Amino acid sequence: MSDNATQPKLDLVVIGNGMAGVRVIEDLLEAAPERYSITVFGAEPHASYNRIMLSPVLAGDKDFAEIETHGREWYVDNDIALYTGEAVVEIDRRRRMVVSESGREIGYDRLLLATGSTPFILPVPGHTLDGVISFRDIGDVHRMVEASEKGGKAVVIGGGLLGLEAGYGLHKRGMDVTIVHLMDTLMERQLDPTAADLLQYSLTQRGLSFRMGAKTAAILGDEAGRVTGLRFDDADDSEIDADIVVMAVGIRPNVELAKTAGLHCEKGIVVNDTMQTYDPRIYAVGECVEHRHSVYGLVAPLWDQASVCANHLAYRGHTQYEGSVTATQLKVTGIDVYSAGDFSDAEGSETLTFSDVRRGVYKRIVLRDDRIVGVVLYGDTRDGGWYFKLMREGADVSAFRDLLLFGQAYLPGAEPVDAEAA
């Protein structure tokens, strides 16, 4: 029997039942199953689900049941008290107590904030009209699916990753979709202009329309308060019709609860390398966190943070979180896009490029001091995981530099690395 079994359990309260908070619990149950009595609060009415798979649900490729990660029986089996559909509204640090919107009070010895992020809604006239929908949780997906059953026109504001996935999903549901993007190229943070142009061409061939370099001036509505269209901020005050408007222009760390509790917040809840806030009894992980002036909205950094946090909660605090290198993949059927790292033309960098427009294949690898610092792949992403592994490890690629663009299959003895796994 472990030493932990002879000690009284500490009370751990987790605010947020999303992927980051649940991952910490999973790792903690494996490392120190007897150390804590765990209580979880989730604002959504559901048990845990895989948020990054919302796009396939919207597109009709998966059902919600297929993206659920833990049913309520998992919480019961692990003696976890779960309160869903019940947000926490107050953290009383003096009494070490959290208070939910129903008035429920639960004490803690350790508190984990995994409050995630909130979608940014453009504060233009009409943004509160019926038919303006964000794309952040399964409730948003249900609203979009319901709207798509009537057909009609959808406008998606935002040509980033989520906006394109939302637009493609609504198109597959039978809607006439226009993507409105402020910039001149799609996914400008993840793709260079060449890859972005190839992506826009492929999506246009699939039936999506685009208004690039377009700024939204107002969302239009009827007397009943329902969306009817969108007006642009241009010389002609041009307009397009819309039955729904989907906002996919970015996210912000959800820090309001932490701020109210007096925790130090900047862009996100500020944490140290062991994921502790300025109150050492309170930890934070996920999209709500700011670590070394960086915030993350992708899943891989969340897993890294969760592992470190669980180790520290388990009193195995020998690991530290030092930040993450991130990679992005677009989830649109038949279109393969992968990017990672810094692919700008910074001083001292060197670029390797392969382009076969007829086949729709484009590869760009950016090197600095014979090490990969960035990669953009379109059409053929099989080696994305391998490039990412080399980049993350800081591997010297000078010995096989001339073969890099051809991929790991051309290197004898190279161990295959899957893009999804990386």
Secondary structure, 3 states (H helix, E strand, C coil): CCHHHHCCCEEEEEECCCHHHHHHHHHHHHHCCCCEEEEEEECCCCCEECHHHHHHHHHCCCCHHHHEEECHHHHHHCCCEEEECCCEEEEECCCCEEEECCCCEEECCEEEECCCEEECCCCCCCCCCECEEECCCHHHHHHHHHHHCCCCEEEEECCCHHHHHHHHHHHHCCCEEEEEECCCCCCCCCCCHHHHHHHHHHHHHCCCEEEECCCEEEEEECCCCEEEEEEECCCCCCEEECCEEEECCCEEECCHHHHHCCCCECCCEEECCCCECCCCCEEECCCCEEECCECCCCHHHHHHHHHHHHHHHCCCCCCCCCCCCCEEECCECCECEEEEECCCCCCCCEEEEEEECCCCEEEEEEEECCEEEEEEEECCCCCHHHHHHHHHHCCCCHHHHHHHHHCHHHCCCCCCCCCCCC
